[in-house]
Structure formats: C-alpha cells, structure tokens
C-alpha cells in the first residue's frame, strides 16, 4: 500500500544514513528483485543521481524511492526546494520509471502515470482533513487544497516495456514512490527524517 511503502522507503534512507552509504547504493546492495532493480537503476541514471546527490544545500535536496504493487514496479527521483517566503516545499522535478510488463497502450499508460504523480502531490504536501469540535473545517474544494497547475513540477517519465512478461496493473503503483521520495529529499537537505504526511520542511 501507499502508506507502508512510505514508511519502508523513508526508513531505508535513515538506514543508509546510519550506515554512511548513499541511499541508491544501499538499496542496490540489498535488492534482489531484478525488475525493481531495473526501474531504480534507470530512474537514477536518467535523473543523474550520483552527481546530484553529492550536492548539499539547506534549502534544496534530492530524494529517491521505489516499490512494487499489483505486479508492477516503480522508482522515482525527485528534486525539491523550500520556498524562502512561505516555507512550503516546492517539487521542482520528478523523474519516474514505471514497469508493468508488456505495454499495450503507451499513450494511455503515460497519461495514467502522469495523473498518478499529480494526484500524489496532494497528500504528500498538503491534503489533510481538518476537524474541530466534530466538524470538518475544510469541507470544500476551495479549502481542501488539491494540486493546481502551478504546483506541477517538470516531469520526466519513462515507461519500461517488458513484452516478454504479461501485463499487470498500471492504475495505482506509479503513485507509491512519490511521497517517500519527497520526504527523502527533505531528509537529504535538512538531515531531519520525515515520519508524517503531509510533509513539512523541518524548522
């Protein structure tokens, strides 16, 4: 599920930090599934992870995460920055690689992955139901802030076609790497681990 993948992938970065190892290297050292390795390695290569992860800034960072759900596999590398005026997190770039076996309709699948990423930005950064005295305070589309066009990052999406394998679910899996990759990017910038959604830049 999205929640368990968030917890698992954030903890992976904490373990990597404790071991003094790059998060990509740490995962690859312990990852046996060849399909999950393939999407992770491709995302890291396309993003330029090795070079970009070495740069440190207190107001910007990069993070990665991967996962598998419903027979498909995903990995994402993400670049984030802290807005100096509001303190909000700005996702500047998402590089995601997705593999669900044989691709039957590439354009439709690309649209699905794009929509999953946009949808995933909401709960990762700000969507939450607010209650007081048994009443919901933000029970309207005006107050419940879903992602807007201005929130969209640069998207680099690569569909990894495996015609040698049966097609699997492409509906929800592209979403599960987004929130942990953002959290890990904040961890990269600040050194403070993130354990809650929506993600806040640590004070």
Rosetta blueprint (number, residue, H / E / L):
1 X L
2 X H
3 X H
4 X H
5 X H
6 X H
7 X H
8 X H
9 X H
10 X H
11 X H
12 X H
13 X H
14 X H
15 X H
16 X H
17 X H
18 X H
19 X H
20 X L
21 X L
22 X L
23 X H
24 X H
25 X H
26 X H
27 X H
28 X H
29 X H
30 X H
31 X L
32 X L
33 X L
34 X H
35 X H
36 X H
37 X H
38 X H
39 X H
40 X H
41 X H
42 X H
43 X H
44 X H
45 X H
46 X H
47 X H
48 X L
49 X H
50 X H
51 X H
52 X H
53 X L
54 X L
55 X L
56 X L
57 X E
58 X L
59 X L
60 X E
61 X E
62 X E
63 X E
64 X E
65 X E
66 X E
67 X E
68 X E
69 X E
70 X L
71 X L
72 X E
73 X E
74 X E
75 X E
76 X E
77 X E
78 X E
79 X E
80 X E
81 X E
82 X E
83 X L
84 X L
85 X L
86 X L
87 X L
88 X L
89 X E
90 X E
91 X E
92 X E
93 X E
94 X E
95 X E
96 X E
97 X E
98 X E
99 X E
100 X L
101 X L
102 X L
103 X L
104 X L
105 X L
106 X H
107 X H
108 X H
109 X H
110 X H
111 X H
112 X H
113 X H
114 X H
115 X H
116 X H
117 X H
118 X H
119 X H
120 X H
121 X H
122 X H
123 X H
124 X H
125 X H
126 X L
127 X L
128 X L
129 X L
130 X L
131 X E
132 X E
133 X L
134 X L
135 X E
136 X E
137 X L
138 X L
139 X L
140 X L
141 X L
142 X L
143 X L
144 X L
145 X L
146 X L
147 X L
148 X L
149 X H
150 X H
151 X H
152 X L
153 X L
154 X E
155 X E
156 X E
157 X E
158 X E
159 X E
160 X L
161 X L
162 X L
163 X L
164 X L
165 X L
166 X L
167 X L
168 X L
169 X L
170 X L
171 X L
172 X L
173 X H
174 X H
175 X H
176 X L
177 X L
178 X H
179 X H
180 X H
181 X H
182 X H
183 X H
184 X H
185 X H
186 X H
187 X H
188 X H
189 X H
190 X H
191 X L
192 X L
193 X L
194 X L
195 X L
196 X L
197 X L
198 X L
199 X L
200 X L
201 X L
202 X L
203 X L
